[in-house]
Each structure stands twice: as structure tokens, then as C-alpha cells.
């Protein structure tokens, strides 16, 4: 058993709070680095079974902070297959608005490629970094509706929750310091991945395009959960 969830959550939050980012890109890179470093320190690090091409966890709702969404939108624009990716993201965001997407839907993420890899892996959200598995069979069985129970690396998961919690407020303050009350407040919290990216791409990367974006429904992959 790992130290308490709260301890790892606090470690994550403190790791990011101690950085002095000059831009939102700096901040997201610091957050991603902290996530990797703390995950490597997890007592369950050697038990993790995640491998390239294993995609069960890419079929859930993903929540992103405003700064992560901005960083990801830039990564999508720089991708060699950007036009196709943008079209897939736009279709998914539009479909979700029409069908009132449920957190229980098991649809693939628009960034998931046909070879089972993530098109933006280096820039993937914290929600994706934090969801690692110590039981690949359990993930696969659950994904197929056959009753499996995923067992994430708890220390890594809670550390990333702490980082995401800190990123939310630091990021909003960096993006729109002059608007923090009240408009900037709308940039706090987490947004549904596809809707956030679609809005940013339509709004030429203006972070205020995120105002009113869908919030992720309660879902296992959301980083909005509080430490146990
Ligand atoms: S962003 Fe990448 S890692 Fe995250 S759910 Fe989508 S395909 Fe999977």
C-alpha cells in the first residue's frame, strides 16, 4: 500500500507550486515534468503494465485545464496530420453537443490513431498521464464490459490530481490576470477535451473562447476528483 492518497496529492500540488513559470507553456511543461517525476517515485512504478497500443483508457471522458487545452491545441496545429485531427476533434465535439454525450459512453478519443497510439502523446493531458494501470487484463475486461476492474497506480494517480488542482488556478491567473474576477474565473476548473480544443481552434487560440465550454461529466478519468 502506498502512503496516503492525501500525501501524494499534496506532493503533486507542492511540486508545481514551487515552480516559477514565465508562460502557460512553461507551466504546462513543468506540470508534465512533475507528473513524470512523481510517477517514477511511486512504490508501484515497477508494477505498471501500460504499453503502446493498449487503448482501453482512451475511451473515457477526459478533463483538461485551460492551459493544457491551449498547449494541446498548439500541438494539434503542429501535427503532420493536423487537418485530419482537427476534423475529427470538430466532429466529436459537435456530435457530443447533439447527443448529450454521457460519461459512460466508451467512444475513442479523437487523438487516438488507428495504430493504437496517441497523436499528441508528448503533450497528452494530465488526466491521461495520471491514469496508469497495474492490471492490463483488468482494464481490457472492463473496457469490453466483461466485469474487470482496472487497478491504477494509486500514488501516481493522486500525485497527478494534486498537480492538476494547482495547475487549474495557476493557469487561469497566468492566462488572464486582469480578468480573474469575474470572467477569468470561468477559466478555472476542467473542460471536456474535445469541446475545449474545438472552441480554441475556432477562436484562433484565444483562451476566452473557453468560456462556457462543457465541463467533463463525472468520470473516472476526470481530474476533478478530490483526494480520498
Ligand atoms: S489524449 Fe491521447 S492518451 Fe489521452 S485519451 Fe486521447 S488518445 Fe488517449
py3Dmol code that shows the C-alpha trace and the ligand (Angstrom):
import py3Dmol

protein = """\
ATOM      1  CA  UNK A   1       0.000   0.000   0.000  1.00  0.00           C
ATOM      2  CA  UNK A   2       1.318   3.465  -0.817  1.00  0.00           C
ATOM      3  CA  UNK A   3       1.467   6.472   1.535  1.00  0.00           C
ATOM      4  CA  UNK A   4      -1.939   8.029   1.837  1.00  0.00           C
ATOM      5  CA  UNK A   5      -3.660   9.466  -1.189  1.00  0.00           C
ATOM      6  CA  UNK A   6      -3.594  12.821   0.540  1.00  0.00           C
ATOM      7  CA  UNK A   7       0.194  12.712   0.917  1.00  0.00           C
ATOM      8  CA  UNK A   8       0.693  12.107  -2.801  1.00  0.00           C
ATOM      9  CA  UNK A   9      -1.900  14.725  -3.705  1.00  0.00           C
ATOM     10  CA  UNK A  10      -0.009  17.256  -1.570  1.00  0.00           C
ATOM     11  CA  UNK A  11       3.319  16.251  -3.105  1.00  0.00           C
ATOM     12  CA  UNK A  12       1.885  16.865  -6.534  1.00  0.00           C
ATOM     13  CA  UNK A  13       0.419  20.249  -5.643  1.00  0.00           C
ATOM     14  CA  UNK A  14       3.645  21.373  -3.926  1.00  0.00           C
ATOM     15  CA  UNK A  15       5.821  20.224  -6.818  1.00  0.00           C
ATOM     16  CA  UNK A  16       4.011  22.569  -9.176  1.00  0.00           C
ATOM     17  CA  UNK A  17       3.517  25.410  -6.689  1.00  0.00           C
ATOM     18  CA  UNK A  18       7.311  25.646  -6.265  1.00  0.00           C
ATOM     19  CA  UNK A  19       7.912  26.396  -9.967  1.00  0.00           C
ATOM     20  CA  UNK A  20       8.135  29.926 -11.389  1.00  0.00           C
ATOM     21  CA  UNK A  21       6.737  29.652 -14.909  1.00  0.00           C
ATOM     22  CA  UNK A  22       7.051  32.599 -17.285  1.00  0.00           C
ATOM     23  CA  UNK A  23       4.288  31.468 -19.610  1.00  0.00           C
ATOM     24  CA  UNK A  24       1.443  28.996 -19.829  1.00  0.00           C
ATOM     25  CA  UNK A  25       3.666  26.757 -21.984  1.00  0.00           C
ATOM     26  CA  UNK A  26       6.314  26.762 -19.228  1.00  0.00           C
ATOM     27  CA  UNK A  27       3.653  25.984 -16.684  1.00  0.00           C
ATOM     28  CA  UNK A  28       2.224  23.006 -18.574  1.00  0.00           C
ATOM     29  CA  UNK A  29       5.694  21.647 -19.240  1.00  0.00           C
ATOM     30  CA  UNK A  30       6.522  21.952 -15.538  1.00  0.00           C
ATOM     31  CA  UNK A  31       3.296  20.144 -14.677  1.00  0.00           C
ATOM     32  CA  UNK A  32       4.029  17.335 -17.121  1.00  0.00           C
ATOM     33  CA  UNK A  33       7.593  17.019 -15.835  1.00  0.00           C
ATOM     34  CA  UNK A  34       6.404  16.908 -12.223  1.00  0.00           C
ATOM     35  CA  UNK A  35       3.865  14.222 -13.153  1.00  0.00           C
ATOM     36  CA  UNK A  36       6.555  12.052 -14.741  1.00  0.00           C
ATOM     37  CA  UNK A  37       8.997  12.566 -11.849  1.00  0.00           C
ATOM     38  CA  UNK A  38       6.482  11.762  -9.141  1.00  0.00           C
ATOM     39  CA  UNK A  39       5.097   8.788 -11.054  1.00  0.00           C
ATOM     40  CA  UNK A  40       8.653   7.421 -11.262  1.00  0.00           C
ATOM     41  CA  UNK A  41       8.889   7.640  -7.456  1.00  0.00           C
ATOM     42  CA  UNK A  42       5.692   5.681  -6.899  1.00  0.00           C
ATOM     43  CA  UNK A  43       6.167   2.434  -4.971  1.00  0.00           C
ATOM     44  CA  UNK A  44       4.048   0.792  -7.672  1.00  0.00           C
ATOM     45  CA  UNK A  45       6.109   2.142 -10.570  1.00  0.00           C
ATOM     46  CA  UNK A  46       7.505  -1.266 -11.461  1.00  0.00           C
ATOM     47  CA  UNK A  47       4.064  -2.857 -11.352  1.00  0.00           C
ATOM     48  CA  UNK A  48       2.655  -0.688 -14.101  1.00  0.00           C
ATOM     49  CA  UNK A  49       1.700  -2.590 -17.236  1.00  0.00           C
ATOM     50  CA  UNK A  50       0.849   0.192 -19.690  1.00  0.00           C
ATOM     51  CA  UNK A  51       2.229  -0.403 -23.185  1.00  0.00           C
ATOM     52  CA  UNK A  52       1.943   1.401 -26.510  1.00  0.00           C
ATOM     53  CA  UNK A  53      -1.148   0.287 -28.391  1.00  0.00           C
ATOM     54  CA  UNK A  54      -3.141  -0.533 -25.244  1.00  0.00           C
ATOM     55  CA  UNK A  55      -6.126   1.787 -25.652  1.00  0.00           C
ATOM     56  CA  UNK A  56      -8.783   0.908 -23.063  1.00  0.00           C
ATOM     57  CA  UNK A  57      -8.189   4.131 -21.123  1.00  0.00           C
ATOM     58  CA  UNK A  58      -8.535   6.241 -24.290  1.00  0.00           C
ATOM     59  CA  UNK A  59     -12.280   5.555 -24.362  1.00  0.00           C
ATOM     60  CA  UNK A  60     -13.358   7.769 -21.459  1.00  0.00           C
ATOM     61  CA  UNK A  61     -14.222  11.377 -20.868  1.00  0.00           C
ATOM     62  CA  UNK A  62     -11.065  13.416 -20.323  1.00  0.00           C
ATOM     63  CA  UNK A  63     -10.969  16.723 -18.470  1.00  0.00           C
ATOM     64  CA  UNK A  64      -8.319  19.358 -19.210  1.00  0.00           C
ATOM     65  CA  UNK A  65      -7.401  22.663 -17.610  1.00  0.00           C
ATOM     66  CA  UNK A  66      -7.423  25.810 -19.735  1.00  0.00           C
ATOM     67  CA  UNK A  67      -3.642  25.912 -20.107  1.00  0.00           C
ATOM     68  CA  UNK A  68      -3.478  22.255 -21.078  1.00  0.00           C
ATOM     69  CA  UNK A  69      -6.146  22.835 -23.708  1.00  0.00           C
ATOM     70  CA  UNK A  70      -4.108  25.712 -25.159  1.00  0.00           C
ATOM     71  CA  UNK A  71      -0.934  23.631 -25.243  1.00  0.00           C
ATOM     72  CA  UNK A  72      -2.776  20.729 -26.850  1.00  0.00           C
ATOM     73  CA  UNK A  73      -4.428  22.947 -29.462  1.00  0.00           C
ATOM     74  CA  UNK A  74      -0.934  24.111 -30.479  1.00  0.00           C
ATOM     75  CA  UNK A  75       0.287  20.505 -30.604  1.00  0.00           C
ATOM     76  CA  UNK A  76      -2.629  19.577 -32.862  1.00  0.00           C
ATOM     77  CA  UNK A  77      -1.840  22.518 -35.179  1.00  0.00           C
ATOM     78  CA  UNK A  78       1.813  21.415 -35.410  1.00  0.00           C
ATOM     79  CA  UNK A  79       0.949  17.786 -36.085  1.00  0.00           C
ATOM     80  CA  UNK A  80       1.763  16.471 -39.607  1.00  0.00           C
ATOM     81  CA  UNK A  81      -1.825  15.237 -39.898  1.00  0.00           C
ATOM     82  CA  UNK A  82      -3.309  18.416 -38.407  1.00  0.00           C
ATOM     83  CA  UNK A  83      -6.185  18.812 -40.874  1.00  0.00           C
ATOM     84  CA  UNK A  84      -7.464  15.318 -40.208  1.00  0.00           C
ATOM     85  CA  UNK A  85      -7.052  15.664 -36.451  1.00  0.00           C
ATOM     86  CA  UNK A  86      -8.892  18.963 -36.395  1.00  0.00           C
ATOM     87  CA  UNK A  87     -11.728  17.452 -38.401  1.00  0.00           C
ATOM     88  CA  UNK A  88     -12.010  14.506 -36.006  1.00  0.00           C
ATOM     89  CA  UNK A  89     -11.974  16.769 -32.962  1.00  0.00           C
ATOM     90  CA  UNK A  90     -14.599  19.054 -34.510  1.00  0.00           C
ATOM     91  CA  UNK A  91     -16.860  16.144 -35.405  1.00  0.00           C
ATOM     92  CA  UNK A  92     -16.591  14.657 -31.949  1.00  0.00           C
ATOM     93  CA  UNK A  93     -17.293  17.986 -30.229  1.00  0.00           C
ATOM     94  CA  UNK A  94     -20.299  18.620 -32.472  1.00  0.00           C
ATOM     95  CA  UNK A  95     -21.665  15.089 -32.066  1.00  0.00           C
ATOM     96  CA  UNK A  96     -21.367  15.400 -28.301  1.00  0.00           C
ATOM     97  CA  UNK A  97     -23.385  18.611 -28.286  1.00  0.00           C
ATOM     98  CA  UNK A  98     -26.138  16.913 -30.269  1.00  0.00           C
ATOM     99  CA  UNK A  99     -26.229  13.608 -28.429  1.00  0.00           C
ATOM    100  CA  UNK A 100     -25.629  14.971 -24.905  1.00  0.00           C
ATOM    101  CA  UNK A 101     -22.651  12.683 -24.537  1.00  0.00           C
ATOM    102  CA  UNK A 102     -22.646  10.533 -21.417  1.00  0.00           C
ATOM    103  CA  UNK A 103     -19.572   9.826 -19.304  1.00  0.00           C
ATOM    104  CA  UNK A 104     -20.414   6.158 -19.671  1.00  0.00           C
ATOM    105  CA  UNK A 105     -20.002   6.239 -23.455  1.00  0.00           C
ATOM    106  CA  UNK A 106     -16.951   4.290 -24.494  1.00  0.00           C
ATOM    107  CA  UNK A 107     -16.079   6.204 -27.623  1.00  0.00           C
ATOM    108  CA  UNK A 108     -12.464   6.554 -28.668  1.00  0.00           C
ATOM    109  CA  UNK A 109     -10.700   9.861 -28.147  1.00  0.00           C
ATOM    110  CA  UNK A 110     -10.249  11.819 -31.387  1.00  0.00           C
ATOM    111  CA  UNK A 111      -6.492  11.812 -30.801  1.00  0.00           C
ATOM    112  CA  UNK A 112      -6.329   8.016 -30.784  1.00  0.00           C
ATOM    113  CA  UNK A 113      -4.724   6.796 -34.018  1.00  0.00           C
ATOM    114  CA  UNK A 114      -5.520   3.591 -35.894  1.00  0.00           C
ATOM    115  CA  UNK A 115      -2.236   2.080 -34.662  1.00  0.00           C
ATOM    116  CA  UNK A 116      -3.433   2.493 -31.064  1.00  0.00           C
ATOM    117  CA  UNK A 117      -1.080   5.379 -30.297  1.00  0.00           C
ATOM    118  CA  UNK A 118      -1.889   8.875 -29.130  1.00  0.00           C
ATOM    119  CA  UNK A 119      -1.282  11.524 -31.803  1.00  0.00           C
ATOM    120  CA  UNK A 120      -0.267  14.060 -29.142  1.00  0.00           C
ATOM    121  CA  UNK A 121       1.421  11.692 -26.703  1.00  0.00           C
ATOM    122  CA  UNK A 122       4.194  14.083 -25.624  1.00  0.00           C
ATOM    123  CA  UNK A 123       1.565  16.717 -24.812  1.00  0.00           C
ATOM    124  CA  UNK A 124      -1.190  14.430 -23.534  1.00  0.00           C
ATOM    125  CA  UNK A 125      -3.278  15.830 -20.670  1.00  0.00           C
ATOM    126  CA  UNK A 126      -2.545  15.151 -17.008  1.00  0.00           C
ATOM    127  CA  UNK A 127      -5.715  13.066 -16.841  1.00  0.00           C
ATOM    128  CA  UNK A 128      -4.079  10.675 -19.307  1.00  0.00           C
ATOM    129  CA  UNK A 129      -0.666  10.737 -17.598  1.00  0.00           C
ATOM    130  CA  UNK A 130      -2.201  10.006 -14.216  1.00  0.00           C
ATOM    131  CA  UNK A 131      -4.253   7.021 -15.300  1.00  0.00           C
ATOM    132  CA  UNK A 132      -1.734   4.203 -15.336  1.00  0.00           C
ATOM    133  CA  UNK A 133      -2.588   0.557 -14.792  1.00  0.00           C
ATOM    134  CA  UNK A 134      -1.114  -2.208 -12.697  1.00  0.00           C
ATOM    135  CA  UNK A 135      -3.518  -4.701 -14.299  1.00  0.00           C
ATOM    136  CA  UNK A 136      -3.803  -4.573 -18.064  1.00  0.00           C
ATOM    137  CA  UNK A 137      -6.191  -7.513 -18.193  1.00  0.00           C
ATOM    138  CA  UNK A 138      -8.496  -5.765 -15.728  1.00  0.00           C
ATOM    139  CA  UNK A 139      -8.540  -2.650 -17.951  1.00  0.00           C
ATOM    140  CA  UNK A 140      -9.294  -4.692 -21.050  1.00  0.00           C
ATOM    141  CA  UNK A 141     -12.086  -6.693 -19.404  1.00  0.00           C
ATOM    142  CA  UNK A 142     -13.705  -3.542 -18.074  1.00  0.00           C
ATOM    143  CA  UNK A 143     -13.371  -1.881 -21.470  1.00  0.00           C
ATOM    144  CA  UNK A 144     -15.196  -4.797 -23.095  1.00  0.00           C
ATOM    145  CA  UNK A 145     -17.901  -4.777 -20.429  1.00  0.00           C
ATOM    146  CA  UNK A 146     -16.779  -8.152 -19.098  1.00  0.00           C
ATOM    147  CA  UNK A 147     -16.516  -7.164 -15.458  1.00  0.00           C
ATOM    148  CA  UNK A 148     -12.834  -6.384 -14.991  1.00  0.00           C
ATOM    149  CA  UNK A 149     -11.628  -3.802 -12.507  1.00  0.00           C
ATOM    150  CA  UNK A 150      -8.775  -1.505 -13.506  1.00  0.00           C
ATOM    151  CA  UNK A 151      -6.171  -1.008 -10.811  1.00  0.00           C
ATOM    152  CA  UNK A 152      -4.352   2.276 -11.322  1.00  0.00           C
ATOM    153  CA  UNK A 153      -1.066   3.128  -9.651  1.00  0.00           C
ATOM    154  CA  UNK A 154      -2.629   4.990  -6.719  1.00  0.00           C
ATOM    155  CA  UNK A 155       0.382   7.113  -5.773  1.00  0.00           C
ATOM    156  CA  UNK A 156       0.923   8.329  -9.324  1.00  0.00           C
ATOM    157  CA  UNK A 157      -2.796   8.974  -9.750  1.00  0.00           C
ATOM    158  CA  UNK A 158      -3.123  11.113  -6.638  1.00  0.00           C
ATOM    159  CA  UNK A 159       0.104  12.996  -7.299  1.00  0.00           C
ATOM    160  CA  UNK A 160      -1.253  13.966 -10.696  1.00  0.00           C
ATOM    161  CA  UNK A 161      -4.551  15.005  -9.144  1.00  0.00           C
ATOM    162  CA  UNK A 162      -2.588  17.375  -6.919  1.00  0.00           C
ATOM    163  CA  UNK A 163      -0.673  18.783  -9.872  1.00  0.00           C
ATOM    164  CA  UNK A 164      -3.881  19.272 -11.854  1.00  0.00           C
ATOM    165  CA  UNK A 165      -5.523  21.016  -8.916  1.00  0.00           C
ATOM    166  CA  UNK A 166      -2.643  23.516  -8.718  1.00  0.00           C
ATOM    167  CA  UNK A 167      -2.459  23.903 -12.486  1.00  0.00           C
ATOM    168  CA  UNK A 168      -6.077  24.964 -12.599  1.00  0.00           C
ATOM    169  CA  UNK A 169      -5.600  28.126 -10.540  1.00  0.00           C
ATOM    170  CA  UNK A 170      -2.027  28.966 -11.558  1.00  0.00           C
ATOM    171  CA  UNK A 171      -3.023  28.566 -15.190  1.00  0.00           C
ATOM    172  CA  UNK A 172      -6.094  30.800 -15.014  1.00  0.00           C
ATOM    173  CA  UNK A 173      -4.045  33.513 -13.270  1.00  0.00           C
ATOM    174  CA  UNK A 174      -1.329  33.333 -15.938  1.00  0.00           C
ATOM    175  CA  UNK A 175      -3.735  33.479 -18.845  1.00  0.00           C
ATOM    176  CA  UNK A 176      -5.947  36.367 -17.858  1.00  0.00           C
ATOM    177  CA  UNK A 177      -4.617  38.099 -14.740  1.00  0.00           C
ATOM    178  CA  UNK A 178      -6.614  41.229 -15.489  1.00  0.00           C
ATOM    179  CA  UNK A 179      -9.830  39.294 -15.905  1.00  0.00           C
ATOM    180  CA  UNK A 180      -9.703  36.970 -12.969  1.00  0.00           C
ATOM    181  CA  UNK A 181     -12.752  38.494 -11.382  1.00  0.00           C
ATOM    182  CA  UNK A 182     -15.203  37.563 -12.637  1.00  0.00           C
ATOM    183  CA  UNK A 183     -14.509  36.431 -16.231  1.00  0.00           C
ATOM    184  CA  UNK A 184     -11.216  34.694 -15.573  1.00  0.00           C
ATOM    185  CA  UNK A 185     -12.999  32.523 -13.033  1.00  0.00           C
ATOM    186  CA  UNK A 186     -14.646  30.827 -15.970  1.00  0.00           C
ATOM    187  CA  UNK A 187     -11.232  29.543 -16.993  1.00  0.00           C
ATOM    188  CA  UNK A 188     -10.791  27.670 -13.747  1.00  0.00           C
ATOM    189  CA  UNK A 189     -11.680  24.031 -13.442  1.00  0.00           C
ATOM    190  CA  UNK A 190     -11.623  21.399 -16.118  1.00  0.00           C
ATOM    191  CA  UNK A 191     -13.162  21.302 -19.566  1.00  0.00           C
ATOM    192  CA  UNK A 192     -14.156  18.385 -21.722  1.00  0.00           C
ATOM    193  CA  UNK A 193     -11.189  17.727 -24.000  1.00  0.00           C
ATOM    194  CA  UNK A 194     -12.838  17.779 -27.435  1.00  0.00           C
ATOM    195  CA  UNK A 195     -15.134  20.710 -26.750  1.00  0.00           C
ATOM    196  CA  UNK A 196     -12.233  22.771 -25.355  1.00  0.00           C
ATOM    197  CA  UNK A 197      -9.966  22.057 -28.328  1.00  0.00           C
ATOM    198  CA  UNK A 198     -12.725  22.731 -30.849  1.00  0.00           C
ATOM    199  CA  UNK A 199     -13.564  26.087 -29.261  1.00  0.00           C
ATOM    200  CA  UNK A 200      -9.910  27.138 -29.159  1.00  0.00           C
ATOM    201  CA  UNK A 201      -9.374  26.158 -32.784  1.00  0.00           C
ATOM    202  CA  UNK A 202     -12.445  28.126 -33.829  1.00  0.00           C
ATOM    203  CA  UNK A 203     -11.360  31.079 -31.697  1.00  0.00           C
ATOM    204  CA  UNK A 204      -7.805  31.282 -33.082  1.00  0.00           C
ATOM    205  CA  UNK A 205      -6.344  30.188 -29.767  1.00  0.00           C
ATOM    206  CA  UNK A 206      -7.943  32.960 -27.692  1.00  0.00           C
ATOM    207  CA  UNK A 207      -8.268  31.436 -24.195  1.00  0.00           C
ATOM    208  CA  UNK A 208     -11.507  33.331 -23.638  1.00  0.00           C
ATOM    209  CA  UNK A 209     -13.047  31.098 -26.307  1.00  0.00           C
ATOM    210  CA  UNK A 210     -13.180  28.533 -23.499  1.00  0.00           C
ATOM    211  CA  UNK A 211     -15.818  30.477 -21.603  1.00  0.00           C
ATOM    212  CA  UNK A 212     -18.927  28.342 -21.417  1.00  0.00           C
ATOM    213  CA  UNK A 213     -17.143  25.203 -22.628  1.00  0.00           C
ATOM    214  CA  UNK A 214     -18.573  21.928 -21.419  1.00  0.00           C
ATOM    215  CA  UNK A 215     -17.282  20.620 -18.131  1.00  0.00           C
ATOM    216  CA  UNK A 216     -16.468  16.920 -18.035  1.00  0.00           C
ATOM    217  CA  UNK A 217     -19.220  14.820 -16.565  1.00  0.00           C
ATOM    218  CA  UNK A 218     -18.253  12.827 -13.520  1.00  0.00           C
ATOM    219  CA  UNK A 219     -15.996  10.184 -14.954  1.00  0.00           C
ATOM    220  CA  UNK A 220     -13.164   8.039 -13.806  1.00  0.00           C
ATOM    221  CA  UNK A 221     -10.666   9.897 -15.935  1.00  0.00           C
ATOM    222  CA  UNK A 222     -11.636  13.358 -14.755  1.00  0.00           C
ATOM    223  CA  UNK A 223      -9.017  15.052 -12.618  1.00  0.00           C
ATOM    224  CA  UNK A 224     -11.719  16.878 -10.694  1.00  0.00           C
ATOM    225  CA  UNK A 225     -11.953  14.204  -8.026  1.00  0.00           C
ATOM    226  CA  UNK A 226     -10.751  15.194  -4.585  1.00  0.00           C
ATOM    227  CA  UNK A 227      -8.166  13.185  -2.695  1.00  0.00           C
ATOM    228  CA  UNK A 228      -9.587  10.260  -0.770  1.00  0.00           C
TER     229      UNK A 228
END
"""
ligand_1 = """\
8
LIG
S -5.268 12.470 -25.449
Fe -4.084 10.670 -26.106
S -3.693 9.496 -24.228
Fe -5.367 10.931 -23.777
S -7.289 9.792 -24.157
Fe -6.746 10.888 -26.070
S -5.544 9.392 -27.280
Fe -5.588 8.649 -25.146
"""
view = py3Dmol.view(width=600, height=400)
view.addModel(protein, "pdb")
view.setStyle({"model": 0}, {"cartoon": {"style": "trace"}})
view.addModel(ligand_1, "xyz")
view.setStyle({"model": 1}, {"stick": {}})
view.zoomTo()
view.show()
